[in-house]
Amino acid sequence: MPQNTFLGIDIGTSGIKSVLFDEEGQEISMSYIEKNDIEEFEAEEIFKDTLSSIRETMGKSKIDKNNLVAMSMSCHMHSLLL
């Protein structure tokens, strides 16, 4: 039976992290893109780096993306851009 997985994404002041967990809360894979010495964020750059982090995390896991059942996101201040 396929394993359900959960993705957490954190867009912080020093980097972007995505982590994939199994149903028991155990880490399956993780990616971190460091962002040093940034006073202002460029929306397009943050968006691209977030997608890169997600792709890397999912790629490392070798788990079918259809088993991803939930995703959660955390951002610093007002930085979530839709």
Secondary structure, 3 states (H helix, E strand, C coil): CCCCEEEEEEECCCEEEEEEECCCCCEEEEEEEECCCCCCCCHHHHHHHHHHHHHHHHHHHCCCHHHEEEEEEEECCCCCCC
